[in-house]
Amino acid sequence: MLIVGLLILGMLGLIFVRPVRDRGIRLWLLNHAPDQLIIVNPDTGEEEKKLLIADGLVQVIFNHRKDTAYIANVVDVANRITVLDTRNYLKLENIIVAGVPQGMSIFPDDKHLAVITGSKTDFMAGGFDVLDLTEPSQVDPQRKRVVYRERGLRLTSSIHVDEQGRYIYVLDAKRSSVFIFDCEEKKLVRSLDIGSAPISLLYPEQGDYFFVSSIADKSITIFRKAQDPIEIEKAGVVKYVRFRHMAVSPDASILYAPSYEKRIVVVINVRERKVANAFATPEGCQLIAVSPLGDELYPVGYDTGKVFVMNARTGHIRRTVQTQGDFRDIKVLLESEKPSAE
């Protein structure tokens, strides 16, 4: 009878336990200890790949076609950016840059790359280079041609190229400002003061706003986008806790920002410029990403490196991915967005 009962319970379990559906979402995580790229399936909780890249991984970005990933390596002796094919994870090339790469942004044409370059001695980033990804340098064929070089900054921490591919937005933590450079005219055209040292710039392709976080005064400053930088306006400031990294919903109506100290993910209504909710996290988190479907959040534990798969509406943790490490960046890629290999 006992055996029969167990068989019945097992059959009922097979009936009522639904298999996890793989929606093709993949998390790209850069681990600093050891230095490797980890590909995670948040639907199943599986670590699908671990790839050794280089020393000192700091940032990963994708081109607009989603078939190429660029990974900045800040401690590599040769100061390189590793280029991977997202479809087969094979290394395509190494891009040698003039300084220690500390941040990147791809242009809309996928043919140019803006790179923050830091000093090889003290890592202080005094500016950025814009590289032509299609042409080698005439001076050194092993390098890419530099089409614009800016060295008038003091401590550059974040960079983004706008939707037009003309204006470059950068943070200078030493000057408490967002600086906007015209890539065509190769000059500074606007500076936006936020009143305290900025740490992170989020300029989403979607939506009408971009965001700058500051630890110093526990704020996120919201700016309204404009095609002409002169017309950019400050839409509001949200002060709540110490913010570092940020992520937005697919429609850019909701901003999510984790607080390591408070062990929460702060939910901000962008249009109303106010905190709408705060979701508790099992440990302090700094990095965060949002599902391309808008239904899940992926905060990353700073102390353990676990990824918490969280319901974006309720904050309920659906599962915990048992990753481990000192993660420096997280990006999300939908497998269906990748073009097929030709």
N, C-alpha and C positions, 0 to 999 in steps of 0.2 A: 504493500500500500504506500509506503514511504517513497519508493522509487516511482510509482505511478503519479503521486502527488508532485514530485519534483519535475517530472516530464510535463505535466499539465502547466505548472508555473513557468517552465521554460518556453512552452508554446505560446502562452499568454504574453510573455515578455517579447517574443518575436513579433507578435501581432501589434502590440501597443508601443513598442520602441521604434520610432521612425529613424531610418538612416540619415546621417547628416548630409545635407545637400551642398555640394561644392559649387559655389557661384562664380568661381574663377578669380576671386580677390586674392592678391598676394601682397604681403608686407615685405618691404626691403629694409633690413636693419643693418646698420654699420656698427660692428662691435670693435671696441678698442682694446679688449683684453680677452682673448687674443684678437689681432687685427684681421677681421674676416667679414665677409658679406653673408648674412643669413636670410634665406627666403622662407617665409612662414605662411602657411595656409590658415587664416583665422577661423574658417568654418570647421575645419577638422582639428585644429590645434597642432598640426604636424609641422616640424621643421623639414622642409623639402630639400634644401640645399645649404651647404656651407662652403664658401669659396674664399680661399686665401687671395688677397688682392695686393696689399703693400702695407707699409708701416704708417701709423697715424691717420687712419681714416676719419674724415670729419664731415663730409657732406656727399649726398648722392642726389642727382637730378636726372630727369628724362627729357629727351627732345619731344617735340610736339607730335611726331609720328609714333612715338612710344616704342621704337625699335632700337633705341640706343640709350645707354646710361653712362653718365659721366661721374666719376668718383674722385674727389679731391683727397690727396695724401699729403699731410702736413709735415711729416717727419722724414719723408723719403729724401735721401741725400741729393738726388737729382731734381727734386721738386716737380713731381709729375701729376698729371690727371690721367687716370686709367679709364679707357673707353671700352664698354662691354656691349655685346649684342644681347638684347633682352630676351630674344627668342630661343637662343641656345646657350647663353651665358659664356660665350667664348670671348676672349680678349681680342679687340680689334686693333688697338694701338695704345701707345703711351704718349701723351702730349707733354712736352717739357715746357715749363713756364719760367719766367724771369725771377720769381720770388716764391715764397712758401704759399701755396694756394689755400685760402681760408674761406672762400665762398664763391659761388658761381651762379650765373643765370644765362639761359639760352635765349637767343633772339627768335622771333616768330618765324624767320626763314629757315631755322635749323642750320644755318651756315656760319653763324658767328656766336662766339661765347665770351661773356664778360666774366673776368676772374679777378677776385681780390688777391693782391700779391703782398705778402709780408716780408719783412727783413729776415735774412737767413741767420742773423745773430740774435736779435731780441724778439722776432716774430711780430713787431709792430707794423701794422699794415697802413702804409701811407697813400694808398691809391689802388688803382685797378688797371688791367689791360683788356682790350677787346681784340680777340683773336679771330682771324679768318680761318675757318676749319677746312676750307677747300684749297688753300694755297700755302705752300711752304715759304719760309723766310728766305729772302735773297742772300742774306748774310750767313745764315746757318740753315741748310735744307732740312735738318732734323727738327727744327722748330716751326711753329705756325707763324704766318705773317701777322704782325701787330698793326691794326688799322687805327687804333686810338690808345694812347697811354695817358693816364692821369695820375699825378703824384702830389697833388696839393692838399691831401688829407692827413690826419694824424693817427687815428685808430679806427680803421674801417672794419665793421663787423657784419654787415648784411648788404646784399646787392640784389637788384631786380631790374629787368628790362621791361618796359611797358608794352602794351598790346600793339603799338605802332612800330616798335622796333627802333624808335628814335631816342627816347629819353631813358636814362639810367638813374635809378634811385639807389642811393647808398646811405648808410648810417655812419656817423662819426661820433663815437662814444665820448671823445674828448671835447666835443663842441655842442653836445646835446641837440643835435640837429639832423634832419634829413636833407641831404644835398641832391639836387637834380641836375644832371648833366645832359647837354644836347650832343648826341653822338655824331650828328651830321656836321654841326659847327664846332664840335670839340671844345666846349666851354661850359662853365657853370652858368645855369640860367635861373635857379631858384634855390633858396634854403628855407626850410620849415623848422622853426624852433619848437621843441616840445617841453622845454623847461627843466629837463633832467636828463641824465645819461641814458640813451636808448640802448637796448640790448638785442632786440629782434624786430625785423621788418617782415610783414606778411602782406604781399601784394597779389591777391588772387586774380586769375584771369576773368572770373565771373564776378558779377555784382558791381556796385557803384562806389565801393569804399576800399581803402587800404588801412593797415593798422600798424602801430608802432608800440612795442611794450617797453616798460622801464621798471627795473627793480627798485631804483632809488626812491621813487615816490609811489610805488605800488599802483601803477597806472597802465592803461592802454589808451592811446590817443587814436581817434578815428578821423581819417581825412576823406573828403569826398573827391573822387577821381575827376580829372578833366583832361581833355586832349591837349590843351595848352597849359603848361605848369603854372603860369601866372594866375590862372583861374581856380587853382586848387584851394579849397577851403577846409578849415578844421570843423568837423561836424560835431565833435564832442569828446569828452574824456570820461572813462570809467575807472574809478579808483576803488579797489577792494582788497587785494592781497598782492604778494610779490609774484608778478607774471614774468615768464621767460618765453616759452614757445607757445604758438597759437595755431589753430586750424579752423577752417570754416566749413559749413555745410555746403552741399553741391550747389544750392541756389544762393549761397553767401548771405543768407538772412540770419544765421546763428553763428556766433563765434564761440569756440571752445578753448579754454586756457587752463592748464593744470597748475596747481600750487603744490610744490614739494613740501613746504613747511606745514600747510594746513591739511594735507592729504585729501584734496578735493579737486574736481574738475569744475571750473566756473563756466556757467552757460550764460552768454550775453546776447540779448536781443539787439541786433545791429541797428535797426531803424529807430528803436526807442532809446538806444544808448544806455541800457541799464541791465543789471544782473537779473536774470530770470530764474536761475536755479543754481544749485551747487551739489554735485554728485560726489559721494564719499568714495575714496579709493583705498584698497587694503594697505598701501604704503605710499610714500611720497613719490610723485611722478613729475617729470619735466617734459619729456617728449610726448607728442600726441599726434595721431592722424585720424582721419574720418573716412568711413567707407564711401566709395564712389556712388553707392546707392543711398547714402544718407541715413541709414538705419543703425549704424554702429560706430562707436568710438574705439580707438586703440591707444589708450594711455600706457606708457612704459614705466615700470617701477625703476626708480633710480638706484636703489640699494641692491636689488636682486637681478634686475633685468627681465622680470616677468612681463608678459604682455597681457593686459586685462581687456577682454572683449566685452564691451559695455553697450547696453541698449541706449541709443542716442536720445530717446524720448523720456525714459524713466530712470536711467542710471543703473539699472539692474545689470550685474555682471553675469554674462551668459556662460563664459568659460575663462579659464586662466591658462595661457600658453606658458609652459615651463621652460622658457628660454632663460639663459644665464649670461651675464656679461655687463660691460660698461658701455652702453649704447650711446652713440653720438648723433645719430640721425635715423629717421624713419620716413619712408615714402610708401604710397599705395599705388599698385598697378593692377588694372583689370585685364585679365588675359585676353578678353575679346577685343581690347583696344589695340593689341599688337597687330601690325600687318603681317600677312603670311610671307615666309621667306621665298624669295624669287629664285 
